[in-house]
Amino acid sequence: MASEGTVLRDYLRLAPVIPVVTITDARISIDLAHALVRAGLPVIEVTLRTSAALDAISAIAKAVPEAVVAAGTVLAKSQIRETIDAGAKFIVTPGTPPKLAQALSEATVPVMPGCTTVSEAMALADMGFSHLKFFPAAVSGGVAWLKSVHGPLPNLLFCPTGGIDRASAASYLSLPNVACVGGTWITPADAMRSGDLAEIERLARDAASLRGQT
Ligand SMILES: O=C(O)C(=O)C[C@H](O)[C@H](O)COP(=O)(O)O
């Protein structure tokens, strides 16, 4: 688990923002990943919310080696193997009930489990997880929550996600216990639907520029 933490830390250092992407047609995934990589956001979380998700992960993993594709919305133990087989470089969950946490602790790729409370964060830290998704961040205390937990839990790093946008991202990124933030604002549903990759690349470039402000 310790070496997995190092690998995950290196992934999360690649960019200030992880685009959280829901893909309904896997055919867009390679061009989308190229656009995000070009813009400076190589770490991409593909949510397992659609039937195209595993194909999209697989396509990105094979065709865009500069990208680090993660599987998001992993809710069940059975999805761990599926996503690793598809080529996911790491796994992200929105929340992490104990049985899922146990299965994730045995995964062969790094995992960023989701949590919302101090007790959940402590339980995950106790299992060896060092980088946690704080979800849903904005409605669960946001920046103030992260500031408060840094004192008692100084060794944990978070990727707050949920309700974060371009305007609020910088205040999260300025915190010492925030590795990066996640969000969907880079890949809005209408741009995804119409395949407007130029707009997505513009939003991604703008998000990547947040690095300099922290
Ligand atoms: O489905 C999951 O597992 C998730 O990870 C949830 C997403 O991270 C949020 O839905 C982010 O959405 P926004 O609030 O629009 O940025």
The ligand as an SDF file (V2000), in Angstrom:
LIG
                    3D

 16 15  0  0  0  0  0  0  0  0999 V2000
  -19.8010    9.4560   -9.7010 O   0  0  0  0  0  0  0  0  0  0  0  0
  -18.8170    9.5560   -8.9900 C   0  0  0  0  0  0  0  0  0  0  0  0
  -18.2190    8.6360   -8.5160 O   0  0  0  0  0  0  0  0  0  0  0  0
  -18.2630   10.8000   -8.6940 C   0  0  0  0  0  0  0  0  0  0  0  0
  -17.1040   10.8080   -8.5600 O   0  0  0  0  0  0  0  0  0  0  0  0
  -19.0350   11.9750   -8.5790 C   0  0  0  0  0  0  0  0  0  0  0  0
  -18.3780   13.0930   -9.3450 C   0  0  0  0  0  0  0  0  0  0  0  0
  -17.0610   13.2290   -8.9610 O   0  0  0  0  0  0  0  0  0  0  0  0
  -19.1600   14.2900   -9.1560 C   0  0  0  0  0  0  0  0  0  0  0  0
  -20.4040   14.0500   -9.7060 O   0  0  0  0  0  0  0  0  0  0  0  0
  -18.5200   15.5480   -9.6770 C   0  0  0  0  0  0  0  0  0  0  0  0
  -19.4690   16.3450  -10.2460 O   0  0  0  0  0  0  0  0  0  0  0  0
  -19.4870   17.9300  -10.2090 P   0  0  0  0  0  0  0  0  0  0  0  0
  -20.0550   18.3030   -8.8910 O   0  0  0  0  0  0  0  0  0  0  0  0
  -20.3970   18.2770  -11.3270 O   0  0  0  0  0  0  0  0  0  0  0  0
  -18.0870   18.4090  -10.4140 O   0  0  0  0  0  0  0  0  0  0  0  0
  1  2  2  0
  2  3  1  0
  2  4  1  0
  4  5  2  0
  4  6  1  0
  6  7  1  0
  7  8  1  0
  7  9  1  0
  9 10  1  0
  9 11  1  0
 11 12  1  0
 12 13  1  0
 13 14  2  0
 13 15  1  0
 13 16  1  0
M  END
$$$$
